[in-house]
Amino acid sequence: MFEELETRVREWAHDRYIPQNSTPQAQLLKAVSELGELCDAEIKNDLPAQVDGVGDVLVCLIIYCQMRGYNMTSCLNTAYEEIKNRKGRMAKGGAFIKEDC
């Protein structure tokens, strides 16, 4: 399902000339802007805006990947492969403490 949505976002962006007329850097800045909106929604406990914000960040990252020739699912898989065997725990306050291997 994710890959189908990724394809639809890529087509949507292409139809609007975003990859043709933008830059990867501009898409990253847009993703950061959308992340700021998501943080604002989190602070305000605005659940619909949180869901929208996550989606907006993903759209920007999908377009960024498109412009760089990456596949979002492959990027996620790469990250997962790096962390899947990582040992550790989340401490109070939100810091992840890695165990030494």
Biopython code that builds the backbone (N, CA, C, O; Angstrom):
import numpy as np
from Bio.PDB.StructureBuilder import StructureBuilder

atoms = [
    (1, "MET", "N", (0.814, -1.194, 0.000)),
    (1, "MET", "CA", (0.000, 0.000, 0.000)),
    (1, "MET", "C", (0.863, 1.265, 0.000)),
    (1, "MET", "O", (0.578, 2.220, -0.722)),
    (2, "PHE", "N", (1.930, 1.262, 0.824)),
    (2, "PHE", "CA", (2.784, 2.449, 0.876)),
    (2, "PHE", "C", (3.399, 2.729, -0.486)),
    (2, "PHE", "O", (3.435, 3.875, -0.935)),
    (3, "GLU", "N", (3.883, 1.682, -1.142)),
    (3, "GLU", "CA", (4.512, 1.878, -2.451)),
    (3, "GLU", "C", (3.525, 2.436, -3.464)),
    (3, "GLU", "O", (3.903, 3.244, -4.313)),
    (4, "GLU", "N", (2.262, 2.019, -3.388)),
    (4, "GLU", "CA", (1.237, 2.566, -4.287)),
    (4, "GLU", "C", (1.034, 4.060, -4.013)),
    (4, "GLU", "O", (0.950, 4.859, -4.945)),
    (5, "LEU", "N", (0.956, 4.427, -2.744)),
    (5, "LEU", "CA", (0.800, 5.842, -2.399)),
    (5, "LEU", "C", (2.027, 6.647, -2.808)),
    (5, "LEU", "O", (1.907, 7.779, -3.278)),
    (6, "GLU", "N", (3.204, 6.061, -2.629)),
    (6, "GLU", "CA", (4.430, 6.738, -3.054)),
    (6, "GLU", "C", (4.377, 7.034, -4.553)),
    (6, "GLU", "O", (4.732, 8.131, -4.986)),
    (7, "THR", "N", (3.940, 6.066, -5.334)),
    (7, "THR", "CA", (3.815, 6.252, -6.782)),
    (7, "THR", "C", (2.815, 7.353, -7.101)),
    (7, "THR", "O", (3.064, 8.189, -7.969)),
    (8, "ARG", "N", (1.688, 7.355, -6.402)),
    (8, "ARG", "CA", (0.664, 8.383, -6.642)),
    (8, "ARG", "C", (1.179, 9.771, -6.288)),
    (8, "ARG", "O", (0.883, 10.736, -6.994)),
    (9, "VAL", "N", (1.945, 9.888, -5.206)),
    (9, "VAL", "CA", (2.524, 11.189, -4.836)),
    (9, "VAL", "C", (3.530, 11.636, -5.893)),
    (9, "VAL", "O", (3.552, 12.804, -6.281)),
    (10, "ARG", "N", (4.360, 10.708, -6.356)),
    (10, "ARG", "CA", (5.334, 11.043, -7.400)),
    (10, "ARG", "C", (4.629, 11.543, -8.669)),
    (10, "ARG", "O", (5.060, 12.520, -9.283)),
    (11, "GLU", "N", (3.559, 10.873, -9.046)),
    (11, "GLU", "CA", (2.798, 11.296, -10.236)),
    (11, "GLU", "C", (2.152, 12.652, -10.000)),
    (11, "GLU", "O", (2.175, 13.512, -10.880)),
    (12, "TRP", "N", (1.574, 12.851, -8.811)),
    (12, "TRP", "CA", (0.953, 14.133, -8.460)),
    (12, "TRP", "C", (1.984, 15.256, -8.573)),
    (12, "TRP", "O", (1.708, 16.308, -9.149)),
    (13, "ALA", "N", (3.171, 15.020, -8.017)),
    (13, "ALA", "CA", (4.223, 16.034, -8.062)),
    (13, "ALA", "C", (4.658, 16.314, -9.498)),
    (13, "ALA", "O", (4.842, 17.467, -9.890)),
    (14, "HIS", "N", (4.820, 15.250, -10.269)),
    (14, "HIS", "CA", (5.243, 15.416, -11.664)),
    (14, "HIS", "C", (4.214, 16.215, -12.450)),
    (14, "HIS", "O", (4.582, 17.093, -13.231)),
    (15, "ASP", "N", (2.929, 15.925, -12.255)),
    (15, "ASP", "CA", (1.861, 16.637, -12.965)),
    (15, "ASP", "C", (1.836, 18.119, -12.619)),
    (15, "ASP", "O", (1.302, 18.924, -13.383)),
    (16, "ARG", "N", (2.405, 18.487, -11.482)),
    (16, "ARG", "CA", (2.443, 19.882, -11.048)),
    (16, "ARG", "C", (3.822, 20.503, -11.250)),
    (16, "ARG", "O", (4.087, 21.603, -10.765)),
    (17, "TYR", "N", (4.693, 19.805, -11.959)),
    (17, "TYR", "CA", (6.032, 20.283, -12.323)),
    (17, "TYR", "C", (6.917, 20.574, -11.111)),
    (17, "TYR", "O", (7.828, 21.398, -11.185)),
    (18, "ILE", "N", (6.642, 19.892, -9.997)),
    (18, "ILE", "CA", (7.462, 20.136, -8.810)),
    (18, "ILE", "C", (8.888, 19.620, -9.009)),
    (18, "ILE", "O", (9.832, 20.381, -8.798)),
    (19, "PRO", "N", (9.084, 18.366, -9.404)),
    (19, "PRO", "CA", (10.469, 17.907, -9.576)),
    (19, "PRO", "C", (11.199, 18.633, -10.710)),
    (19, "PRO", "O", (12.415, 18.815, -10.666)),
    (20, "GLN", "N", (10.437, 19.040, -11.719)),
    (20, "GLN", "CA", (11.043, 19.695, -12.868)),
    (20, "GLN", "C", (11.486, 21.126, -12.544)),
    (20, "GLN", "O", (12.443, 21.629, -13.132)),
    (21, "ASN", "N", (10.792, 21.774, -11.615)),
    (21, "ASN", "CA", (11.039, 23.193, -11.368)),
    (21, "ASN", "C", (11.524, 23.511, -9.961)),
    (21, "ASN", "O", (11.685, 24.681, -9.612)),
    (22, "SER", "N", (11.756, 22.499, -9.163)),
    (22, "SER", "CA", (12.226, 22.722, -7.802)),
    (22, "SER", "C", (13.615, 22.117, -7.652)),
    (22, "SER", "O", (14.231, 21.707, -8.636)),
    (23, "THR", "N", (14.096, 22.065, -6.433)),
    (23, "THR", "CA", (15.393, 21.459, -6.148)),
    (23, "THR", "C", (15.244, 20.528, -4.945)),
    (23, "THR", "O", (14.315, 20.684, -4.153)),
    (24, "PRO", "N", (16.146, 19.571, -4.804)),
    (24, "PRO", "CA", (16.098, 18.732, -3.607)),
    (24, "PRO", "C", (16.198, 19.565, -2.328)),
    (24, "PRO", "O", (15.524, 19.277, -1.339)),
    (25, "GLN", "N", (17.043, 20.599, -2.351)),
    (25, "GLN", "CA", (17.197, 21.455, -1.176)),
    (25, "GLN", "C", (15.888, 22.145, -0.820)),
    (25, "GLN", "O", (15.542, 22.253, 0.356)),
    (26, "ALA", "N", (15.161, 22.611, -1.831)),
    (26, "ALA", "CA", (13.874, 23.273, -1.584)),
    (26, "ALA", "C", (12.876, 22.292, -0.977)),
    (26, "ALA", "O", (12.081, 22.664, -0.114)),
    (27, "GLN", "N", (12.920, 21.049, -1.424)),
    (27, "GLN", "CA", (12.000, 20.057, -0.867)),
    (27, "GLN", "C", (12.354, 19.719, 0.579)),
    (27, "GLN", "O", (11.465, 19.482, 1.397)),
    (28, "LEU", "N", (13.648, 19.696, 0.897)),
    (28, "LEU", "CA", (14.037, 19.473, 2.290)),
    (28, "LEU", "C", (13.592, 20.629, 3.177)),
    (28, "LEU", "O", (13.120, 20.414, 4.294)),
    (29, "LEU", "N", (13.741, 21.851, 2.680)),
    (29, "LEU", "CA", (13.280, 23.009, 3.455)),
    (29, "LEU", "C", (11.771, 22.958, 3.652)),
    (29, "LEU", "O", (11.269, 23.304, 4.721)),
    (30, "LYS", "N", (11.052, 22.530, 2.629)),
    (30, "LYS", "CA", (9.602, 22.394, 2.750)),
    (30, "LYS", "C", (9.269, 21.311, 3.779)),
    (30, "LYS", "O", (8.332, 21.470, 4.561)),
    (31, "ALA", "N", (10.022, 20.222, 3.784)),
    (31, "ALA", "CA", (9.799, 19.156, 4.771)),
    (31, "ALA", "C", (10.025, 19.680, 6.181)),
    (31, "ALA", "O", (9.270, 19.348, 7.094)),
    (32, "VAL", "N", (11.057, 20.496, 6.369)),
    (32, "VAL", "CA", (11.329, 21.080, 7.684)),
    (32, "VAL", "C", (10.195, 22.024, 8.085)),
    (32, "VAL", "O", (9.788, 22.043, 9.246)),
    (33, "SER", "N", (9.691, 22.794, 7.145)),
    (33, "SER", "CA", (8.560, 23.677, 7.418)),
    (33, "SER", "C", (7.339, 22.873, 7.852)),
    (33, "SER", "O", (6.658, 23.225, 8.815)),
    (34, "GLU", "N", (7.078, 21.799, 7.134)),
    (34, "GLU", "CA", (5.943, 20.937, 7.482)),
    (34, "GLU", "C", (6.171, 20.257, 8.835)),
    (34, "GLU", "O", (5.223, 20.053, 9.593)),
    (35, "LEU", "N", (7.415, 19.910, 9.136)),
    (35, "LEU", "CA", (7.730, 19.322, 10.435)),
    (35, "LEU", "C", (7.456, 20.333, 11.552)),
    (35, "LEU", "O", (6.983, 19.965, 12.627)),
    (36, "GLY", "N", (7.754, 21.600, 11.291)),
    (36, "GLY", "CA", (7.428, 22.652, 12.259)),
    (36, "GLY", "C", (5.933, 22.726, 12.509)),
    (36, "GLY", "O", (5.500, 22.892, 13.649)),
    (37, "GLU", "N", (5.143, 22.605, 11.449)),
    (37, "GLU", "CA", (3.690, 22.607, 11.611)),
    (37, "GLU", "C", (3.231, 21.386, 12.402)),
    (37, "GLU", "O", (2.307, 21.479, 13.209)),
    (38, "LEU", "N", (3.870, 20.251, 12.173)),
    (38, "LEU", "CA", (3.550, 19.048, 12.933)),
    (38, "LEU", "C", (3.877, 19.248, 14.411)),
    (38, "LEU", "O", (3.100, 18.845, 15.276)),
    (39, "CYS", "N", (5.001, 19.857, 14.700)),
    (39, "CYS", "CA", (5.372, 20.140, 16.097)),
    (39, "CYS", "C", (4.358, 21.077, 16.747)),
    (39, "CYS", "O", (3.994, 20.893, 17.908)),
    (40, "ASP", "N", (3.909, 22.068, 16.009)),
    (40, "ASP", "CA", (2.891, 22.988, 16.518)),
    (40, "ASP", "C", (1.605, 22.234, 16.836)),
    (40, "ASP", "O", (0.977, 22.475, 17.866)),
    (41, "ALA", "N", (1.214, 21.316, 15.945)),
    (41, "ALA", "CA", (0.015, 20.509, 16.178)),
    (41, "ALA", "C", (0.188, 19.618, 17.395)),
    (41, "ALA", "O", (-0.765, 19.397, 18.142)),
    (42, "GLU", "N", (1.384, 19.106, 17.602)),
    (42, "GLU", "CA", (1.669, 18.265, 18.770)),
    (42, "GLU", "C", (1.522, 19.072, 20.057)),
    (42, "GLU", "O", (0.896, 18.621, 21.016)),
    (43, "ILE", "N", (2.099, 20.259, 20.066)),
    (43, "ILE", "CA", (2.016, 21.121, 21.250)),
    (43, "ILE", "C", (0.567, 21.468, 21.575)),
    (43, "ILE", "O", (0.175, 21.545, 22.739)),
    (44, "LYS", "N", (-0.216, 21.673, 20.522)),
    (44, "LYS", "CA", (-1.627, 22.051, 20.708)),
    (44, "LYS", "C", (-2.539, 20.837, 20.877)),
    (44, "LYS", "O", (-3.746, 20.986, 21.070)),
    (45, "ASN", "N", (-1.969, 19.650, 20.805)),
    (45, "ASN", "CA", (-2.739, 18.408, 20.897)),
    (45, "ASN", "C", (-3.870, 18.371, 19.859)),
    (45, "ASN", "O", (-4.978, 17.916, 20.143)),
    (46, "ASP", "N", (-3.566, 18.854, 18.664)),
    (46, "ASP", "CA", (-4.522, 18.904, 17.552)),
    (46, "ASP", "C", (-4.326, 17.639, 16.713)),
    (46, "ASP", "O", (-3.509, 17.607, 15.793)),
    (47, "LEU", "N", (-5.095, 16.596, 17.053)),
    (47, "LEU", "CA", (-4.902, 15.298, 16.401)),
    (47, "LEU", "C", (-5.085, 15.331, 14.891)),
    (47, "LEU", "O", (-4.253, 14.762, 14.185)),
    (48, "PRO", "N", (-6.137, 15.969, 14.349)),
    (48, "PRO", "CA", (-6.247, 16.006, 12.882)),
    (48, "PRO", "C", (-5.054, 16.701, 12.223)),
    (48, "PRO", "O", (-4.589, 16.268, 11.169)),
    (49, "ALA", "N", (-4.559, 17.771, 12.839)),
    (49, "ALA", "CA", (-3.401, 18.466, 12.276)),
    (49, "ALA", "C", (-2.128, 17.626, 12.404)),
    (49, "ALA", "O", (-1.227, 17.733, 11.572)),
    (50, "GLN", "N", (-2.053, 16.792, 13.443)),
    (50, "GLN", "CA", (-0.900, 15.898, 13.584)),
    (50, "GLN", "C", (-0.870, 14.895, 12.437)),
    (50, "GLN", "O", (0.173, 14.675, 11.822)),
    (51, "VAL", "N", (-2.012, 14.293, 12.157)),
    (51, "VAL", "CA", (-2.098, 13.310, 11.063)),
    (51, "VAL", "C", (-1.768, 13.977, 9.735)),
    (51, "VAL", "O", (-1.007, 13.430, 8.936)),
    (52, "ASP", "N", (-2.336, 15.154, 9.498)),
    (52, "ASP", "CA", (-2.062, 15.903, 8.274)),
    (52, "ASP", "C", (-0.582, 16.255, 8.189)),
    (52, "ASP", "O", (0.020, 16.173, 7.118)),
    (53, "GLY", "N", (0.002, 16.649, 9.320)),
    (53, "GLY", "CA", (1.403, 17.038, 9.341)),
    (53, "GLY", "C", (2.332, 15.894, 8.997)),
    (53, "GLY", "O", (3.285, 16.069, 8.238)),
    (54, "VAL", "N", (2.060, 14.718, 9.552)),
    (54, "VAL", "CA", (2.880, 13.552, 9.220)),
    (54, "VAL", "C", (2.797, 13.290, 7.714)),
    (54, "VAL", "O", (3.812, 13.051, 7.060)),
    (55, "GLY", "N", (1.589, 13.338, 7.182)),
    (55, "GLY", "CA", (1.418, 13.120, 5.744)),
    (55, "GLY", "C", (2.147, 14.157, 4.914)),
    (55, "GLY", "O", (2.776, 13.818, 3.911)),
    (56, "ASP", "N", (2.072, 15.428, 5.319)),
    (56, "ASP", "CA", (2.751, 16.497, 4.575)),
    (56, "ASP", "C", (4.267, 16.308, 4.572)),
    (56, "ASP", "O", (4.919, 16.515, 3.549)),
    (57, "VAL", "N", (4.828, 15.914, 5.722)),
    (57, "VAL", "CA", (6.271, 15.660, 5.790)),
    (57, "VAL", "C", (6.633, 14.517, 4.849)),
    (57, "VAL", "O", (7.622, 14.597, 4.120)),
    (58, "LEU", "N", (5.833, 13.454, 4.865)),
    (58, "LEU", "CA", (6.108, 12.312, 3.989)),
    (58, "LEU", "C", (6.037, 12.702, 2.517)),
    (58, "LEU", "O", (6.870, 12.269, 1.721)),
    (59, "VAL", "N", (5.051, 13.514, 2.151)),
    (59, "VAL", "CA", (4.935, 13.963, 0.756)),
    (59, "VAL", "C", (6.214, 14.689, 0.336)),
    (59, "VAL", "O", (6.757, 14.426, -0.737)),
    (60, "CYS", "N", (6.687, 15.593, 1.177)),
    (60, "CYS", "CA", (7.913, 16.328, 0.849)),
    (60, "CYS", "C", (9.105, 15.396, 0.720)),
    (60, "CYS", "O", (9.935, 15.561, -0.173)),
    (61, "LEU", "N", (9.192, 14.414, 1.614)),
    (61, "LEU", "CA", (10.314, 13.475, 1.551)),
    (61, "LEU", "C", (10.221, 12.552, 0.334)),
    (61, "LEU", "O", (11.241, 12.188, -0.252)),
    (62, "ILE", "N", (9.011, 12.181, -0.037)),
    (62, "ILE", "CA", (8.837, 11.370, -1.253)),
    (62, "ILE", "C", (9.296, 12.161, -2.471)),
    (62, "ILE", "O", (9.986, 11.622, -3.336)),
    (63, "ILE", "N", (8.920, 13.428, -2.545)),
    (63, "ILE", "CA", (9.337, 14.258, -3.683)),
    (63, "ILE", "C", (10.853, 14.451, -3.663)),
    (63, "ILE", "O", (11.499, 14.408, -4.711)),
    (64, "TYR", "N", (11.421, 14.663, -2.478)),
    (64, "TYR", "CA", (12.879, 14.762, -2.356)),
    (64, "TYR", "C", (13.535, 13.491, -2.905)),
    (64, "TYR", "O", (14.473, 13.563, -3.699)),
    (65, "CYS", "N", (13.036, 12.335, -2.477)),
    (65, "CYS", "CA", (13.579, 11.066, -2.951)),
    (65, "CYS", "C", (13.441, 10.946, -4.464)),
    (65, "CYS", "O", (14.362, 10.491, -5.143)),
    (66, "GLN", "N", (12.310, 11.347, -4.979)),
    (66, "GLN", "CA", (12.077, 11.305, -6.419)),
    (66, "GLN", "C", (13.142, 12.118, -7.142)),
    (66, "GLN", "O", (13.694, 11.676, -8.149)),
    (67, "MET", "N", (13.425, 13.301, -6.626)),
    (67, "MET", "CA", (14.390, 14.188, -7.271)),
    (67, "MET", "C", (15.811, 13.643, -7.170)),
    (67, "MET", "O", (16.647, 13.936, -8.025)),
    (68, "ARG", "N", (16.088, 12.865, -6.149)),
    (68, "ARG", "CA", (17.420, 12.285, -5.952)),
    (68, "ARG", "C", (17.538, 10.889, -6.569)),
    (68, "ARG", "O", (18.616, 10.294, -6.567)),
    (69, "GLY", "N", (16.423, 10.369, -7.096)),
    (69, "GLY", "CA", (16.446, 9.036, -7.690)),
    (69, "GLY", "C", (16.387, 7.921, -6.662)),
    (69, "GLY", "O", (16.787, 6.789, -6.936)),
    (70, "TYR", "N", (15.883, 8.247, -5.474)),
    (70, "TYR", "CA", (15.749, 7.270, -4.400)),
    (70, "TYR", "C", (14.312, 6.753, -4.358)),
    (70, "TYR", "O", (13.391, 7.376, -4.887)),
    (71, "ASN", "N", (14.150, 5.617, -3.727)),
    (71, "ASN", "CA", (12.839, 5.053, -3.452)),
    (71, "ASN", "C", (12.646, 5.115, -1.946)),
    (71, "ASN", "O", (13.479, 4.608, -1.195)),
    (72, "MET", "N", (11.556, 5.730, -1.496)),
    (72, "MET", "CA", (11.319, 5.929, -0.069)),
    (72, "MET", "C", (11.302, 4.600, 0.683)),
    (72, "MET", "O", (11.857, 4.503, 1.777)),
    (73, "THR", "N", (10.682, 3.597, 0.117)),
    (73, "THR", "CA", (10.630, 2.298, 0.774)),
    (73, "THR", "C", (12.031, 1.720, 0.921)),
    (73, "THR", "O", (12.350, 1.140, 1.959)),
    (74, "SER", "N", (12.865, 1.867, -0.091)),
    (74, "SER", "CA", (14.245, 1.394, -0.007)),
    (74, "SER", "C", (15.023, 2.153, 1.064)),
    (74, "SER", "O", (15.819, 1.559, 1.790)),
    (75, "CYS", "N", (14.798, 3.461, 1.165)),
    (75, "CYS", "CA", (15.458, 4.259, 2.200)),
    (75, "CYS", "C", (15.048, 3.784, 3.588)),
    (75, "CYS", "O", (15.885, 3.644, 4.479)),
    (76, "LEU", "N", (13.753, 3.539, 3.762)),
    (76, "LEU", "CA", (13.258, 3.053, 5.043)),
    (76, "LEU", "C", (13.843, 1.678, 5.352)),
    (76, "LEU", "O", (14.232, 1.407, 6.489)),
    (77, "ASN", "N", (13.906, 0.824, 4.358)),
    (77, "ASN", "CA", (14.482, -0.500, 4.545)),
    (77, "ASN", "C", (15.956, -0.400, 4.947)),
    (77, "ASN", "O", (16.404, -1.132, 5.830)),
    (78, "THR", "N", (16.702, 0.485, 4.318)),
    (78, "THR", "CA", (18.106, 0.691, 4.662)),
    (78, "THR", "C", (18.250, 1.108, 6.118)),
    (78, "THR", "O", (19.105, 0.588, 6.834)),
    (79, "ALA", "N", (17.415, 2.045, 6.555)),
    (79, "ALA", "CA", (17.460, 2.494, 7.946)),
    (79, "ALA", "C", (17.092, 1.361, 8.893)),
    (79, "ALA", "O", (17.726, 1.186, 9.933)),
    (80, "TYR", "N", (16.074, 0.596, 8.538)),
    (80, "TYR", "CA", (15.662, -0.521, 9.390)),
    (80, "TYR", "C", (16.775, -1.550, 9.521)),
    (80, "TYR", "O", (17.044, -2.046, 10.615)),
    (81, "GLU", "N", (17.422, -1.870, 8.400)),
    (81, "GLU", "CA", (18.507, -2.843, 8.440)),
    (81, "GLU", "C", (19.627, -2.377, 9.373)),
    (81, "GLU", "O", (20.295, -3.196, 10.004)),
    (82, "GLU", "N", (19.827, -1.079, 9.456)),
    (82, "GLU", "CA", (20.863, -0.529, 10.330)),
    (82, "GLU", "C", (20.477, -0.618, 11.809)),
    (82, "GLU", "O", (21.339, -0.814, 12.666)),
    (83, "ILE", "N", (19.185, -0.475, 12.106)),
    (83, "ILE", "CA", (18.766, -0.431, 13.517)),
    (83, "ILE", "C", (18.185, -1.730, 14.053)),
    (83, "ILE", "O", (18.049, -1.878, 15.267)),
    (84, "LYS", "N", (17.840, -2.669, 13.191)),
    (84, "LYS", "CA", (17.045, -3.823, 13.620)),
    (84, "LYS", "C", (17.682, -4.644, 14.733)),
    (84, "LYS", "O", (16.969, -5.244, 15.536)),
    (85, "ASN", "N", (18.981, -4.681, 14.796)),
    (85, "ASN", "CA", (19.648, -5.459, 15.837)),
    (85, "ASN", "C", (20.202, -4.585, 16.958)),
    (85, "ASN", "O", (20.910, -5.065, 17.843)),
    (86, "ARG", "N", (19.874, -3.320, 16.910)),
    (86, "ARG", "CA", (20.377, -2.389, 17.917)),
    (86, "ARG", "C", (19.731, -2.710, 19.259)),
    (86, "ARG", "O", (18.517, -2.891, 19.349)),
    (87, "LYS", "N", (20.531, -2.776, 20.268)),
    (87, "LYS", "CA", (20.050, -3.034, 21.624)),
    (87, "LYS", "C", (20.117, -1.738, 22.415)),
    (87, "LYS", "O", (20.974, -0.887, 22.178)),
    (88, "GLY", "N", (19.209, -1.609, 23.346)),
    (88, "GLY", "CA", (19.203, -0.429, 24.193)),
    (88, "GLY", "C", (17.828, -0.208, 24.770)),
    (88, "GLY", "O", (16.951, -1.070, 24.712)),
    (89, "ARG", "N", (17.665, 0.985, 25.333)),
    (89, "ARG", "CA", (16.379, 1.314, 25.947)),
    (89, "ARG", "C", (16.183, 2.821, 25.924)),
    (89, "ARG", "O", (17.130, 3.594, 25.777)),
    (90, "MET", "N", (14.939, 3.207, 26.073)),
    (90, "MET", "CA", (14.596, 4.616, 26.156)),
    (90, "MET", "C", (14.607, 5.008, 27.628)),
    (90, "MET", "O", (13.907, 4.401, 28.439)),
    (91, "ALA", "N", (15.382, 6.000, 27.967)),
    (91, "ALA", "CA", (15.435, 6.504, 29.338)),
    (91, "ALA", "C", (14.324, 7.534, 29.531)),
    (91, "ALA", "O", (13.812, 8.101, 28.566)),
    (92, "LYS", "N", (13.962, 7.764, 30.787)),
    (92, "LYS", "CA", (13.002, 8.826, 31.071)),
    (92, "LYS", "C", (13.566, 10.126, 30.530)),
    (92, "LYS", "O", (14.751, 10.417, 30.692)),
    (93, "GLY", "N", (12.719, 10.896, 29.894)),
    (93, "GLY", "CA", (13.167, 12.135, 29.275)),
    (93, "GLY", "C", (13.389, 12.003, 27.788)),
    (93, "GLY", "O", (13.557, 13.002, 27.088)),
    (94, "GLY", "N", (13.390, 10.748, 27.290)),
    (94, "GLY", "CA", (13.413, 10.550, 25.847)),
    (94, "GLY", "C", (14.737, 10.253, 25.200)),
    (94, "GLY", "O", (14.807, 10.220, 23.972)),
    (95, "ALA", "N", (15.793, 10.036, 25.953)),
    (95, "ALA", "CA", (17.092, 9.700, 25.345)),
    (95, "ALA", "C", (17.196, 8.191, 25.177)),
    (95, "ALA", "O", (16.914, 7.441, 26.112)),
    (96, "PHE", "N", (17.601, 7.737, 23.983)),
    (96, "PHE", "CA", (17.808, 6.319, 23.738)),
    (96, "PHE", "C", (19.240, 5.987, 24.133)),
    (96, "PHE", "O", (20.184, 6.620, 23.660)),
    (97, "ILE", "N", (19.396, 5.010, 24.987)),
    (97, "ILE", "CA", (20.709, 4.599, 25.460)),
    (97, "ILE", "C", (21.046, 3.270, 24.792)),
    (97, "ILE", "O", (20.418, 2.249, 25.071)),
    (98, "LYS", "N", (22.049, 3.291, 23.901)),
    (98, "LYS", "CA", (22.460, 2.083, 23.196)),
    (98, "LYS", "C", (23.247, 1.197, 24.128)),
    (98, "LYS", "O", (24.017, 1.673, 24.962)),
    (99, "GLU", "N", (23.042, -0.113, 23.976)),
    (99, "GLU", "CA", (23.877, -1.084, 24.670)),
    (99, "GLU", "C", (25.109, -1.312, 23.806)),
    (99, "GLU", "O", (25.026, -1.326, 22.578)),
    (100, "ASP", "N", (26.236, -1.489, 24.453)),
    (100, "ASP", "CA", (27.454, -1.843, 23.704)),
    (100, "ASP", "C", (27.348, -3.286, 23.261)),
    (100, "ASP", "O", (26.915, -4.152, 24.021)),
    (101, "CYS", "N", (27.744, -3.537, 22.034)),
    (101, "CYS", "CA", (27.674, -4.906, 21.492)),
    (101, "CYS", "C", (28.893, -5.702, 21.841)),
    (101, "CYS", "O", (28.996, -6.869, 21.464)),
]
sb = StructureBuilder()
sb.init_structure("model")
sb.init_model(0)
sb.init_chain("A")
sb.init_seg("    ")
for serial, (resi, resn, name, xyz) in enumerate(atoms, 1):
    if name == "N":
        sb.init_residue(resn, " ", resi, " ")
    sb.init_atom(name, np.array(xyz, "f"), 0.0, 1.0, " ", f" {name:<3s}", serial, name[0])
structure = sb.get_structure()
